[in-house]
């Protein structure tokens, strides 16, 4: 087992788009401002390079 849980920010797109109803533009703007982010934004907190991040995704 590589990971016990999904990495930080894994569900951002689902939550912000599907549940909160934000569009691609709004999501991109929040990401650019640093309001939201993912594990790749944090040095040392990234999953392995070969991990695709989609295996087992609910959407």
C-alpha positions as CSV (number, residue, x, y, z in Angstrom):
1,X,0.0,0.0,0.0
2,X,1.5,3.3,-1.1
3,X,-1.0,5.6,0.6
4,X,-3.5,5.2,3.5
5,X,-5.6,8.2,2.3
6,X,-5.9,10.5,-0.7
7,X,-3.3,13.3,-0.7
8,X,-4.2,16.8,0.3
9,X,-6.3,18.6,-2.3
10,X,-7.2,15.4,-4.2
11,X,-10.9,16.1,-4.0
12,X,-10.7,19.9,-4.6
13,X,-12.1,19.7,-8.2
14,X,-15.0,17.5,-7.1
15,X,-15.9,19.7,-4.1
16,X,-15.5,23.1,-5.8
17,X,-17.2,22.1,-9.1
18,X,-19.8,19.5,-8.4
19,X,-20.8,20.5,-4.9
20,X,-20.2,24.3,-4.8
21,X,-20.9,24.9,-8.5
22,X,-17.8,26.9,-9.4
23,X,-16.7,27.0,-13.0
24,X,-13.3,26.2,-14.5
25,X,-12.4,29.9,-14.6
26,X,-13.2,30.5,-11.0
27,X,-11.3,27.4,-9.9
28,X,-8.3,28.5,-11.9
29,X,-8.4,31.9,-10.4
30,X,-8.5,30.5,-6.8
31,X,-5.7,28.2,-7.6
32,X,-3.6,31.0,-9.1
33,X,-4.2,33.2,-6.0
34,X,-3.0,30.3,-3.8
35,X,-6.4,30.0,-2.1
36,X,-6.6,26.3,-2.9
37,X,-3.9,23.9,-3.8
38,X,-2.8,20.3,-4.0
39,X,0.0,18.2,-2.6
40,X,2.3,19.3,-5.5
41,X,2.2,22.8,-4.1
42,X,4.0,21.6,-0.9
43,X,7.6,20.5,-1.2
44,X,8.1,17.0,0.3
45,X,4.4,16.2,0.4
46,X,4.1,14.8,-3.1
47,X,3.0,11.3,-4.0
48,X,5.4,9.0,-5.9
49,X,6.1,10.1,-9.5
50,X,4.3,7.0,-11.0
51,X,1.1,7.6,-9.1
52,X,-1.6,8.8,-11.5
53,X,-4.1,10.2,-8.9
54,X,-7.1,8.8,-10.7
55,X,-7.1,5.2,-9.7
56,X,-10.3,4.7,-7.6
57,X,-11.6,8.2,-8.1
58,X,-15.3,8.6,-7.6
59,X,-15.9,10.8,-10.6
